[in-house]
Amino acid sequence: MAATLEYLLVEDRLPAAIITLNRPDQLNPLSTGLMKELTSELERQADRPEVRAIVLRGAGRAFSAGHDLKEMADRSLDEEREIFAVCNKLMATVQAIPVPVIAAPHGIATAAGCQLVATCDLAIASDDCRFATSGVRYGLFCSTPGVAVARNVGRKNAMEMLLTGRFVDAATAERWGLINRAVPLQQLDNEVMTLVTELAKLSRYALTLGKEGFYKQVDEKQGEAYRLMAEAISCNAVAPDGKEGIAAFVEKRAPVWSS
């Protein structure tokens, strides 16, 4: 089953929902309209119990060239703030929803497009994909993309991307930690769906708790991170799926999840 929205193509390939950015003639820019539609669709898909992962792709030659600069031209300060408030909400939603979000970029992922890849929980790219935070070349430093990029790659690598705006190839992106791995374009779909299948075999409850906890603790100081995660794993252990997993391990059998 597939649906065509104003800016997106949405396809059920259960246990995954595939969301494709669908402005290929413009290299799928993250306009305000697209970002709002994507935010709503992410929330809608995450509420469906049969959806165990969400995959983000781009139609045509690229994943996304970032913000729609035509939309940003001749705007007031408050209007520019609104654009980035919409973007911030999108990025927060990607990490707040309870199912894994997997980016599957090809072609290019630049500026806010690169930010979206960096924000996703997982990312598998085609080996011909290139990444850049290229705004500086147009006098617009990639400040908000830099937040996500710097939380994935080392500081020196992040600053090289941000200060030069140069493209980084997929092999370098993998080595730096911007993506999990790069595969040939013709294998990208199969590689992503293999990952989806693997995730779908796991406890939805445990993945939800784990994703929430990961983003809650990752920027905390170590002591506070351990406090938060000790509480999380304690709650996990007494929940139905936690009890089932422990029992299955002890009894040397496959677990049967309640979620």
Secondary structure by P-SEA (a helix, b strand, c coil): cccccccbbbbbcccbbbbbbccccccccccaaaaaaaaaaaaaaaacccccbbbbbbccccccccccccccccccaaaaaaaaaaaaaaaaaaaaccbbbbbbccccccaaaaaaaaaccbbbbcccbbbccccccccccaaaaaaaaaacccaaaaaaaaaccccccaaaaaaaccccccccccaaaaaaaaaaaaaaaccaaaaaaaaaaaaacccccaaaaaaaaaaaaaaaaacaaaaaaaaaaaacbbbbbcc
